[in-house]
Amino acid sequence: MKTIVIGAGASGLVAAIAAANAGSSVTVIEHNKQVGKKILITGNGRCNITNEAMNENKFYGNSSFIKKVLEAYSPDDIRSFFKNIGICTVSKNGYIYPSSMQAQTVCEFLREYAMELGVKIKTNNNINSIQQNNGKYVVDIGIPLECDNLILATGGKSYEVTGSDGSGYELAMKFGHTITKLSPALTALVIKKDILTKSSGVRVKGTVSKGNYKHTGEIQITDYGVSGIPVFNISRTLETNDNLVIDFAPDFSTNELREIIFKFSKIYKDLATEKILKGLYNEKLASVLAEKSGLKKIKAKALSTENIESLINTIKNYNVIIDKKRGFDYAQVTAGGVDTSEINAETMESKLSPNLYIVGEMLDVDGICGGYNLHFAWCTGLIAGGNCN
């Protein structure tokens, strides 16, 4: 039994290992000069392998499909897999990393372990065509390579510099698969003209929301808009002209914030509104919040009840209008992909083309920050490879 894996990223390398363990003769084809290039930048170079809080609610996509995938391999199962190939892991508040805290370790051990199993890795090779012939797949990379099982693990379109150029979607479409709308996810947001950008460089705890979607954490205000993990996590839900609401006081209720501002305004009667807010915020952000409320340079003793309510509303419900997402070059993952209704969740096999498997970021599934996307990649790779026997 021969298996070809196209793509030597997270899901592809794991799929190759699983297929080899299942008794298949495996060849991996990668168009980069090295394998696992995208793995190297995950977790800020530390590789957040998985997360103890894993569940289908951490993902966007078909929840029943995602649940079946996650049921196949738990976070402990993934930790055991890595331990078996020589990588010990450590938990940091539920976020699982290699003990070395280096993504390079993960990349190197996956490659070396695959090669120990006899997996052939062909780097710097492009796919010219894929044909079906007498129930087998023939992959042309300048020379024809025949296989019984074909695994597509080319990744999405995010961070093209790492090799994710979206070419795998074209391959999937040739076998009849539907590609849902593709857009950047886990990315920063460019906002339409707003004085918020005057506080560029400020980092502040906040909650970003759109409808029922809410994420809290450190927000980074930039000269083009907003960034940071909570922004990344909600970016999937936003399009041009959508409203994004920012709560700059997530740790305080409206009443608590009112009490604080009222107290400060009574103590520091001759200070301007923005000066009072410096007790809560960076100077630049304090100035923006005061200006947005129409209260900049207004002394505290002149603040009316209506003024204070306006200020509170600005702080708790700061509205910005989205111009666009930052783009695929800045996105950690791709939203959209191969329609999962066309994939068997128990095997990752195509329902349209026998012995064709599609895994990882190619699928229309994407998770929030925190090791969820890598976990999904490991799971789908293990499932697909394990069924190549």
VOVEXVO-432190 format. One record per residue (C-alpha): residue number from 0; z negated, y negated, x negated. Coordinates in steps of 0.001 Angstrom, whole numbers. Each point is the difference from the previous one (the first is absolute). Layout:
VOVEXVO-432190
@seq=NUM | z=Z | y=Y | x=X
...
END
This chain:
VOVEXVO-432190
@seq=0 | z=0 | y=0 | x=0
@seq=1 | z=1048 | y=-3364 | x=-1437
@seq=2 | z=-1374 | y=-3386 | x=1005
@seq=3 | z=1224 | y=-3445 | x=-983
@seq=4 | z=-2272 | y=-3010 | x=423
@seq=5 | z=1674 | y=-3404 | x=-24
@seq=6 | z=-2504 | y=-2565 | x=-1213
@seq=7 | z=-2821 | y=380 | x=-2526
@seq=8 | z=-2566 | y=-2256 | x=1606
@seq=9 | z=-3309 | y=978 | x=1572
@seq=10 | z=1330 | y=2213 | x=2790
@seq=11 | z=2857 | y=1383 | x=-2091
@seq=12 | z=-2102 | y=1161 | x=-2944
@seq=13 | z=-2585 | y=1603 | x=2265
@seq=14 | z=2746 | y=1656 | x=2050
@seq=15 | z=1480 | y=1423 | x=-3201
@seq=16 | z=-3373 | y=1434 | x=-1038
@seq=17 | z=-586 | y=1521 | x=3440
@seq=18 | z=3494 | y=1507 | x=119
@seq=19 | z=-413 | y=1506 | x=-3461
@seq=20 | z=-3356 | y=1452 | x=1028
@seq=21 | z=1730 | y=1490 | x=3043
@seq=22 | z=2348 | y=1876 | x=-2316
@seq=23 | z=3024 | y=-2261 | x=80
@seq=24 | z=2084 | y=-993 | x=-3020
@seq=25 | z=-247 | y=-3804 | x=98
@seq=26 | z=2097 | y=-2849 | x=-1360
@seq=27 | z=-1025 | y=-3635 | x=456
@seq=28 | z=2625 | y=-2736 | x=-196
@seq=29 | z=-1162 | y=-3559 | x=-742
@seq=30 | z=2222 | y=-3043 | x=-506
@seq=31 | z=-2577 | y=-1847 | x=-2118
@seq=32 | z=-473 | y=734 | x=-3682
@seq=33 | z=-3571 | y=1097 | x=699
@seq=34 | z=-1805 | y=1721 | x=2847
@seq=35 | z=-2677 | y=-1497 | x=2227
@seq=36 | z=805 | y=-3608 | x=-778
@seq=37 | z=-1473 | y=-1240 | x=3287
@seq=38 | z=-3146 | y=2097 | x=-463
@seq=39 | z=-765 | y=-2086 | x=-3073
@seq=40 | z=-525 | y=-3190 | x=2019
@seq=41 | z=-2022 | y=1485 | x=2854
@seq=42 | z=-3609 | y=-1088 | x=395
@seq=43 | z=582 | y=-2842 | x=-2472
@seq=44 | z=802 | y=2561 | x=-2655
@seq=45 | z=-2948 | y=2242 | x=893
@seq=46 | z=1714 | y=2167 | x=2656
@seq=47 | z=-2040 | y=116 | x=3200
@seq=48 | z=749 | y=3680 | x=633
@seq=49 | z=-1531 | y=308 | x=3473
@seq=50 | z=-2784 | y=-1281 | x=2225
@seq=51 | z=-3015 | y=1699 | x=1559
@seq=52 | z=598 | y=-1879 | x=3273
@seq=53 | z=3378 | y=1663 | x=546
@seq=54 | z=1258 | y=212 | x=3598
@seq=55 | z=3163 | y=-689 | x=1970
@seq=56 | z=-1278 | y=-3415 | x=1124
@seq=57 | z=513 | y=-1308 | x=-3537
@seq=58 | z=3756 | y=360 | x=419
@seq=59 | z=2908 | y=-1446 | x=1937
@seq=60 | z=2416 | y=2526 | x=1446
@seq=61 | z=-77 | y=3014 | x=2308
@seq=62 | z=-3726 | y=773 | x=175
@seq=63 | z=410 | y=3644 | x=1044
@seq=64 | z=2373 | y=637 | x=-2919
@seq=65 | z=-2349 | y=-1771 | x=-2415
@seq=66 | z=-3020 | y=1919 | x=1312
@seq=67 | z=1700 | y=3361 | x=-601
@seq=68 | z=856 | y=-1004 | x=-3560
@seq=69 | z=-3541 | y=-1158 | x=-730
@seq=70 | z=-1475 | y=3188 | x=1478
@seq=71 | z=1912 | y=2018 | x=-2600
@seq=72 | z=-1758 | y=-1641 | x=-2956
@seq=73 | z=-3302 | y=-1876 | x=107
@seq=74 | z=-1125 | y=-2463 | x=-2680
@seq=75 | z=-2109 | y=2817 | x=-1488
@seq=76 | z=3087 | y=2234 | x=-89
@seq=77 | z=1908 | y=-2668 | x=-1895
@seq=78 | z=-2889 | y=-409 | x=-2452
@seq=79 | z=15 | y=3780 | x=-503
@seq=80 | z=3745 | y=-27 | x=-630
@seq=81 | z=-412 | y=-2584 | x=-2746
@seq=82 | z=-2989 | y=1793 | x=-1466
@seq=83 | z=2104 | y=3147 | x=-204
@seq=84 | z=2634 | y=-1795 | x=-2070
@seq=85 | z=-2651 | y=-1488 | x=-2294
@seq=86 | z=-885 | y=-3350 | x=1588
@seq=87 | z=-3593 | y=-621 | x=1025
@seq=88 | z=-570 | y=-2708 | x=2592
@seq=89 | z=-2705 | y=-2498 | x=855
@seq=90 | z=-939 | y=-1771 | x=3242
@seq=91 | z=-449 | y=-3763 | x=19
@seq=92 | z=-1377 | y=-872 | x=3445
@seq=93 | z=2213 | y=2668 | x=1543
@seq=94 | z=3092 | y=-939 | x=-2005
@seq=95 | z=1004 | y=2933 | x=-2205
@seq=96 | z=1332 | y=-606 | x=-3515
@seq=97 | z=666 | y=2167 | x=-3060
@seq=98 | z=-3117 | y=33 | x=-2199
@seq=99 | z=2052 | y=-1656 | x=-2729
@seq=100 | z=703 | y=-2905 | x=2404
@seq=101 | z=3568 | y=82 | x=-1313
@seq=102 | z=3116 | y=646 | x=2060
@seq=103 | z=1682 | y=1092 | x=-3215
@seq=104 | z=-2244 | y=3085 | x=-18
@seq=105 | z=1204 | y=1049 | x=3453
@seq=106 | z=3630 | y=-510 | x=-920
@seq=107 | z=-253 | y=1902 | x=-3270
@seq=108 | z=-1934 | y=2973 | x=1397
@seq=109 | z=2362 | y=411 | x=2981
@seq=110 | z=2970 | y=40 | x=-2343
@seq=111 | z=-1580 | y=2326 | x=-2560
@seq=112 | z=-1360 | y=2405 | x=2605
@seq=113 | z=3391 | y=203 | x=1715
@seq=114 | z=1665 | y=772 | x=-3317
@seq=115 | z=-2635 | y=2650 | x=-775
@seq=116 | z=1085 | y=1700 | x=3229
@seq=117 | z=3594 | y=-4 | x=-1199
@seq=118 | z=1208 | y=-2946 | x=2050
@seq=119 | z=3073 | y=-1622 | x=-1524
@seq=120 | z=-110 | y=-3790 | x=127
@seq=121 | z=3311 | y=-1819 | x=-406
@seq=122 | z=-544 | y=-3743 | x=-435
@seq=123 | z=2581 | y=-2785 | x=-166
@seq=124 | z=2251 | y=1839 | x=2451
@seq=125 | z=1603 | y=-1408 | x=3139
@seq=126 | z=1096 | y=1932 | x=3066
@seq=127 | z=3757 | y=-180 | x=457
@seq=128 | z=110 | y=2166 | x=3104
@seq=129 | z=-1712 | y=2796 | x=1884
@seq=130 | z=2036 | y=2669 | x=1764
@seq=131 | z=-864 | y=3087 | x=2002
@seq=132 | z=1766 | y=3211 | x=-914
@seq=133 | z=-700 | y=3428 | x=1503
@seq=134 | z=-3542 | y=-918 | x=1000
@seq=135 | z=-827 | y=-1571 | x=-3338
@seq=136 | z=-133 | y=-3583 | x=-1233
@seq=137 | z=2152 | y=-1151 | x=-2904
@seq=138 | z=-1275 | y=-3136 | x=-1728
@seq=139 | z=2482 | y=-1785 | x=-2252
@seq=140 | z=-1534 | y=-1932 | x=-2914
@seq=141 | z=3122 | y=219 | x=-2109
@seq=142 | z=-366 | y=3746 | x=61
@seq=143 | z=-562 | y=2031 | x=3197
@seq=144 | z=-3494 | y=1383 | x=567
@seq=145 | z=-442 | y=2543 | x=2774
@seq=146 | z=-3243 | y=652 | x=1876
@seq=147 | z=-1423 | y=1779 | x=3023
@seq=148 | z=-2491 | y=-2767 | x=822
@seq=149 | z=463 | y=-3733 | x=-389
@seq=150 | z=-2902 | y=-2460 | x=46
@seq=151 | z=707 | y=-3719 | x=380
@seq=152 | z=-2825 | y=-1991 | x=-1606
@seq=153 | z=1727 | y=-3194 | x=-1063
@seq=154 | z=-2562 | y=-2456 | x=1373
@seq=155 | z=747 | y=-3099 | x=2042
@seq=156 | z=1246 | y=-3471 | x=-933
@seq=157 | z=-3177 | y=-1612 | x=-1289
@seq=158 | z=-259 | y=-1055 | x=-3666
@seq=159 | z=3617 | y=827 | x=-800
@seq=160 | z=-783 | y=-561 | x=-3680
@seq=161 | z=-1874 | y=3323 | x=131
@seq=162 | z=3072 | y=1813 | x=1283
@seq=163 | z=-557 | y=-218 | x=3753
@seq=164 | z=3412 | y=-1347 | x=955
@seq=165 | z=352 | y=1555 | x=3465
@seq=166 | z=2770 | y=2356 | x=-1094
@seq=167 | z=-1794 | y=2977 | x=1521
@seq=168 | z=510 | y=-1348 | x=3499
@seq=169 | z=3769 | y=270 | x=-437
@seq=170 | z=-401 | y=3612 | x=-1056
@seq=171 | z=-2120 | y=755 | x=3071
@seq=172 | z=2534 | y=-1689 | x=2274
@seq=173 | z=2760 | y=2244 | x=-1355
@seq=174 | z=-1893 | y=2907 | x=1503
@seq=175 | z=-250 | y=-1714 | x=3375
@seq=176 | z=-3416 | y=-1612 | x=-320
@seq=177 | z=-952 | y=-3221 | x=1733
@seq=178 | z=-1462 | y=-2813 | x=-2108
@seq=179 | z=-2305 | y=-2307 | x=1922
@seq=180 | z=-140 | y=-3718 | x=-794
@seq=181 | z=-991 | y=-580 | x=-3623
@seq=182 | z=-2255 | y=-2904 | x=-975
@seq=183 | z=-2470 | y=-885 | x=-2765
@seq=184 | z=-3607 | y=1103 | x=580
@seq=185 | z=-3218 | y=-615 | x=-1913
@seq=186 | z=1435 | y=-3316 | x=-1085
@seq=187 | z=-905 | y=-3678 | x=-18
@seq=188 | z=1114 | y=-2361 | x=2758
@seq=189 | z=1969 | y=-3209 | x=-315
@seq=190 | z=-1113 | y=-2511 | x=2624
@seq=191 | z=1806 | y=-2964 | x=1494
@seq=192 | z=-1060 | y=-3453 | x=-1152
@seq=193 | z=-3769 | y=-358 | x=322
@seq=194 | z=-2660 | y=-1968 | x=-1849
@seq=195 | z=-1737 | y=3297 | x=-772
@seq=196 | z=2170 | y=260 | x=-3117
@seq=197 | z=-1834 | y=-3053 | x=-1383
@seq=198 | z=-2803 | y=2450 | x=-764
@seq=199 | z=2272 | y=2220 | x=-2084
@seq=200 | z=-1968 | y=2090 | x=-2478
@seq=201 | z=-3055 | y=359 | x=2225
@seq=202 | z=-1374 | y=3459 | x=753
@seq=203 | z=-2188 | y=275 | x=3082
@seq=204 | z=-1362 | y=2726 | x=2238
@seq=205 | z=1688 | y=-32 | x=3370
@seq=206 | z=1421 | y=1984 | x=2870
@seq=207 | z=3702 | y=-75 | x=787
@seq=208 | z=1123 | y=1088 | x=3436
@seq=209 | z=2959 | y=440 | x=2274
@seq=210 | z=-875 | y=1313 | x=3428
@seq=211 | z=-2068 | y=3161 | x=-403
@seq=212 | z=748 | y=269 | x=-3723
@seq=213 | z=-2790 | y=-1399 | x=-2170
@seq=214 | z=-807 | y=319 | x=-3681
@seq=215 | z=-2836 | y=-1565 | x=-1959
@seq=216 | z=-315 | y=-592 | x=-3725
@seq=217 | z=854 | y=-2432 | x=-2746
@seq=218 | z=2901 | y=-2265 | x=952
@seq=219 | z=1956 | y=-1701 | x=-2743
@seq=220 | z=1543 | y=-3330 | x=954
@seq=221 | z=3209 | y=-719 | x=-1890
@seq=222 | z=2592 | y=-2755 | x=-237
@seq=223 | z=2268 | y=2009 | x=2316
@seq=224 | z=-2554 | y=1432 | x=2443
@seq=225 | z=-2629 | y=2723 | x=-62
@seq=226 | z=-586 | y=3178 | x=-1961
@seq=227 | z=-2799 | y=2498 | x=-678
@seq=228 | z=-865 | y=3431 | x=1368
@seq=229 | z=-680 | y=-1018 | x=3639
@seq=230 | z=3333 | y=-1837 | x=42
@seq=231 | z=1763 | y=3010 | x=-1523
@seq=232 | z=-1525 | y=2273 | x=2613
@seq=233 | z=1150 | y=-2091 | x=2954
@seq=234 | z=3418 | y=-974 | x=-1416
@seq=235 | z=1593 | y=3059 | x=1617
@seq=236 | z=-574 | y=-1491 | x=3459
@seq=237 | z=1439 | y=-3460 | x=-630
@seq=238 | z=3481 | y=-1475 | x=267
@seq=239 | z=1516 | y=-3469 | x=-343
@seq=240 | z=-1556 | y=-2559 | x=2409
@seq=241 | z=-2990 | y=2215 | x=799
@seq=242 | z=-3443 | y=-1623 | x=46
@seq=243 | z=-2623 | y=1192 | x=-2454
@seq=244 | z=-3588 | y=-974 | x=790
@seq=245 | z=-2480 | y=-392 | x=-2852
@seq=246 | z=-3759 | y=1 | x=473
@seq=247 | z=-1484 | y=-1678 | x=-3060
@seq=248 | z=-3554 | y=840 | x=1103
@seq=249 | z=51 | y=3727 | x=863
@seq=250 | z=-3681 | y=406 | x=-872
@seq=251 | z=-1100 | y=-2625 | x=2516
@seq=252 | z=264 | y=-41 | x=3758
@seq=253 | z=1195 | y=-3196 | x=1642
@seq=254 | z=-3584 | y=-866 | x=917
@seq=255 | z=-1258 | y=650 | x=-3530
@seq=256 | z=2736 | y=-2145 | x=-1490
@seq=257 | z=-729 | y=-2755 | x=2502
@seq=258 | z=-3657 | y=59 | x=-975
@seq=259 | z=832 | y=-229 | x=-3720
@seq=260 | z=2417 | y=-2909 | x=376
@seq=261 | z=-2315 | y=-1832 | x=2377
@seq=262 | z=-2916 | y=406 | x=-2431
@seq=263 | z=2005 | y=-1214 | x=-3010
@seq=264 | z=1351 | y=-2974 | x=1920
@seq=265 | z=-3520 | y=-1114 | x=841
@seq=266 | z=-1250 | y=362 | x=-3573
@seq=267 | z=2988 | y=-1612 | x=-1713
@seq=268 | z=863 | y=-2729 | x=2487
@seq=269 | z=1906 | y=-2187 | x=-2446
@seq=270 | z=2137 | y=2757 | x=-1498
@seq=271 | z=3576 | y=496 | x=1144
@seq=272 | z=801 | y=3145 | x=1970
@seq=273 | z=1814 | y=1652 | x=-2915
@seq=274 | z=-3040 | y=-605 | x=-2240
@seq=275 | z=-2282 | y=1790 | x=2445
@seq=276 | z=2369 | y=2971 | x=113
@seq=277 | z=-273 | y=403 | x=-3779
@seq=278 | z=-3252 | y=1834 | x=739
@seq=279 | z=2174 | y=2709 | x=1537
@seq=280 | z=3353 | y=-222 | x=-1718
@seq=281 | z=1904 | y=-865 | x=-3137
@seq=282 | z=624 | y=-3748 | x=-157
@seq=283 | z=3739 | y=317 | x=604
@seq=284 | z=-401 | y=2192 | x=3059
@seq=285 | z=-2813 | y=-2194 | x=1362
@seq=286 | z=2339 | y=-2981 | x=-199
@seq=287 | z=2777 | y=1893 | x=1817
@seq=288 | z=-2308 | y=1134 | x=2806
@seq=289 | z=-1243 | y=-3540 | x=524
@seq=290 | z=3527 | y=-1418 | x=-32
@seq=291 | z=1305 | y=2685 | x=2374
@seq=292 | z=-2766 | y=-996 | x=2437
@seq=293 | z=865 | y=-3698 | x=-343
@seq=294 | z=-3407 | y=-698 | x=-1528
@seq=295 | z=730 | y=-630 | x=-3656
@seq=296 | z=-2067 | y=-2901 | x=-1398
@seq=297 | z=-1918 | y=-219 | x=3293
@seq=298 | z=-3714 | y=-279 | x=-762
@seq=299 | z=-2297 | y=2634 | x=1438
@seq=300 | z=-1992 | y=-2502 | x=2032
@seq=301 | z=3207 | y=-938 | x=1846
@seq=302 | z=805 | y=3578 | x=1027
@seq=303 | z=-124 | y=532 | x=3736
@seq=304 | z=-675 | y=3312 | x=1681
@seq=305 | z=3711 | y=173 | x=717
@seq=306 | z=770 | y=-599 | x=-3684
@seq=307 | z=-2304 | y=2810 | x=-1078
@seq=308 | z=1547 | y=2389 | x=2536
@seq=309 | z=3451 | y=-904 | x=-1303
@seq=310 | z=-1130 | y=710 | x=-3557
@seq=311 | z=-1508 | y=3334 | x=1003
@seq=312 | z=3211 | y=971 | x=1777
@seq=313 | z=2025 | y=-838 | x=-3109
@seq=314 | z=-2252 | y=2102 | x=-2207
@seq=315 | z=-139 | y=2984 | x=2347
@seq=316 | z=3576 | y=-157 | x=1312
@seq=317 | z=2254 | y=-1514 | x=-2631
@seq=318 | z=3581 | y=603 | x=1177
@seq=319 | z=2957 | y=278 | x=-2342
@seq=320 | z=3597 | y=864 | x=892
@seq=321 | z=1745 | y=2674 | x=-2022
@seq=322 | z=3224 | y=-971 | x=-1711
@seq=323 | z=649 | y=3412 | x=-1542
@seq=324 | z=-1502 | y=2850 | x=-1941
@seq=325 | z=61 | y=-415 | x=-3759
@seq=326 | z=2649 | y=2706 | x=-364
@seq=327 | z=570 | y=3503 | x=-1331
@seq=328 | z=-350 | y=-1127 | x=-3609
@seq=329 | z=-3632 | y=-894 | x=751
@seq=330 | z=-801 | y=2700 | x=2570
@seq=331 | z=-2093 | y=3020 | x=-897
@seq=332 | z=1626 | y=2239 | x=2610
@seq=333 | z=2863 | y=118 | x=2486
@seq=334 | z=-505 | y=-125 | x=3748
@seq=335 | z=2510 | y=2156 | x=1838
@seq=336 | z=2028 | y=2908 | x=-1296
@seq=337 | z=1143 | y=3422 | x=1122
@seq=338 | z=-958 | y=505 | x=3644
@seq=339 | z=-2879 | y=2488 | x=-48
@seq=340 | z=1089 | y=1519 | x=3330
@seq=341 | z=2769 | y=1613 | x=-2053
@seq=342 | z=-2451 | y=1602 | x=-2453
@seq=343 | z=-2230 | y=3055 | x=462
@seq=344 | z=-3509 | y=-1300 | x=-751
@seq=345 | z=-1221 | y=3458 | x=-1012
@seq=346 | z=2693 | y=553 | x=-2639
@seq=347 | z=1695 | y=-3396 | x=-626
@seq=348 | z=3283 | y=1791 | x=680
@seq=349 | z=2806 | y=-1838 | x=1712
@seq=350 | z=610 | y=1049 | x=3588
@seq=351 | z=3657 | y=-872 | x=-530
@seq=352 | z=838 | y=1726 | x=-3284
@seq=353 | z=-1702 | y=3293 | x=-968
@seq=354 | z=-1798 | y=120 | x=-3365
@seq=355 | z=180 | y=-3775 | x=-386
@seq=356 | z=-3425 | y=-1606 | x=-431
@seq=357 | z=-847 | y=-3705 | x=103
@seq=358 | z=-3299 | y=-1324 | x=-1331
@seq=359 | z=-2091 | y=-2991 | x=-972
@seq=360 | z=1025 | y=-3612 | x=497
@seq=361 | z=3421 | y=1033 | x=1269
@seq=362 | z=-1645 | y=830 | x=3326
@seq=363 | z=-806 | y=-2565 | x=2679
@seq=364 | z=-3701 | y=5 | x=-864
@seq=365 | z=-1957 | y=-2583 | x=-1969
@seq=366 | z=-3701 | y=-519 | x=-494
@seq=367 | z=-2313 | y=-2871 | x=-823
@seq=368 | z=-1329 | y=-695 | x=-3498
@seq=369 | z=-2527 | y=2409 | x=-1457
@seq=370 | z=1688 | y=3206 | x=-1133
@seq=371 | z=1398 | y=915 | x=3405
@seq=372 | z=3671 | y=-176 | x=-931
@seq=373 | z=-485 | y=2103 | x=-3116
@seq=374 | z=-1979 | y=2550 | x=1997
@seq=375 | z=2892 | y=264 | x=2454
@seq=376 | z=2419 | y=420 | x=-2898
@seq=377 | z=-2076 | y=2798 | x=-1556
@seq=378 | z=-383 | y=1749 | x=3370
@seq=379 | z=3660 | y=-47 | x=974
@seq=380 | z=1044 | y=1098 | x=-3491
@seq=381 | z=-2425 | y=2921 | x=20
@seq=382 | z=1064 | y=1049 | x=3503
@seq=383 | z=3717 | y=-127 | x=-781
@seq=384 | z=-254 | y=1691 | x=-3390
@seq=385 | z=-2281 | y=2693 | x=1349
@seq=386 | z=2631 | y=965 | x=2556
@seq=387 | z=2758 | y=430 | x=-2583
@seq=388 | z=-401 | y=3728 | x=-444
END
